[in-house]
Amino acid sequence: MIYEGYFLKDAISKLLSDGYKVFAPVKIGDFHVFREISSADEADFDCVLPRNSAKIAVFPQNEVLISYGDWIEEIPMEEKKIAIAGIRACDAKAIKLLDKHFLEGFVDPYYKARREKLLTIAISCREASINCFCQSFGINPRKPEADVVVSEIDEKTFVSAKTEAGKDFLKNFELREESESEASALEKFESEKLEMRKIEVDVEKLKKCFESSYWKEVAMNCKSCGLCTYLCPTCFCFDIYDEGEKRGVRIRAWDSCQFPLHTLESSSHNPRAEKWQRLRNRFYDKFYYTLRKGDYYCVGCGRCIDFCPAGIDLINVISGVR
C-alpha cells in the first residue's frame, strides 16, 4: 500500500492522541537515541541506527518493581499501550529473542505487561552502517519482523501490515493500492542484499577453545566498562536493589557480565574474577550458551563495535578464535 504523505510522523501523532507511550529516534547533538517522546516533531529518522537499542520500551534500564512499607504497598505494572516508531530489523529481531528469555518457562510479569501492549512500526534499511552484519544471521534489513513496515522507494512511501495489530492500526489511514510497477519495485527492493560485513561462527571451535590463552589476548585492552552490554539489544542481565529502609522501593536495573562484581558470591568467591573470563563469557553467551534457546543472541547491529573504547571488534574476535 502507498501512503501519500509523511507516514511516520502522522502515525506518531495518531499513536499519541490514542494514549500510547511512544518511543522513537531523537537527535541529541551529533547522534540519535531511542527515547519516549511527547510530540511527533521530536522524532528524527535521519539515521541508520540510534546509539541505544529499542529494547528500552519493553525492558527499561531502571524500573520500580514494588514500593514497600510494613509490607508490599504497590506493584506498579505498565498500563499504557506502547509503540516503537522507527525500529530497524535488527532491533525488531532482538525483541523476539528477549521474548524467549522473559516469556518462555518462567514468565516475567513486568516484561509481559509491556510486551502485550506493544506495537512496532519498522523502517526498511536502504543502506547499512559501517559495522552492520545482520544478514549473517538470516535477518533481512529490508523486511523487518514488525507489526507495520515502512519502506521509502523512489520517493514513494510503501506501508504494509505484517500482523493483525498492524492491520488494525492501518485502518486509521488512507492508503492506496500500489500499481503493478510499484509492487515490482517493492519486491525488488526487499530481495536485494545490502553491502555489509559478515561473520562466520564456528561453534565446534568455540567448544574446544574455552581454556585458550586467546581470550587473555583479546581482553588485554578491555576496560570492563560494560558499554558493549548496555548498548546490546539482546543483553538481559539485571540486578535488584532496595532504596529505603522501613519504606522505599525495590528497583530492577541493568547489569553487565563485564563488571567485576557481577558474579561475586556472598561467600566472597568470584567464579569470573579475571577480566578475560568475563570477556570470554560475553562471547559464549552470544554464540554458544544461548543456542539452547534456538538462536544466537546477536543480531548484527554492530553497536558494540562502533562504540567500544578499546576498539574490540566482535566480528574479528569470533573470526580469530583458535
Secondary structure by P-SEA (a helix, b strand, c coil): cccccaaaaaaaaaaaaaccbbbbbbbccccccccccccccccccccccccccccccccccccccccccccccccccccbbbbbccccaaaaaaaaaaaaacccccccaaaaaaaaabbbbbbbbccccccccccccccccccccccbbbbbcccbbbbbbccaaaaaaacccbbbbbcaaaaaaaaaaaacccbbbbbbbcaaaaaaacccaaaaaaaccccccccccccccccccbbbbbccccbbbbbbbbbbccccccccccccccccccaaaaaaaaaaaacccccccccccccccccccccccccccaaaaaaacc
